[in-house]
């Protein structure tokens, strides 16, 4: 279960993820294979802003595919991230 963090930004992310988690998980399950998502695509799927996704990446909470520019997040990494906040 997602716990509401003490900081307002973390709390907003947690609240948004509670709503979109089932939808994103279903999409990832139906994707049929590995995929790398852009920061914009991750933000759209999570229902958060691009700067929020970039903060998650910078903080190490969301890993990117090595050696890709611009940064990409694999479908498996996104699924693991979502499982970790669920």
Secondary structure, 3 states (H helix, E strand, C coil): CCCCCCCHHHHHHHHHHHHHHHHHHHHHHHCCCCCEEEHHHHHHHHCCCHHHHHHHHHCCCCCCCCCCCCCEEEHHHHHHHHHHHC
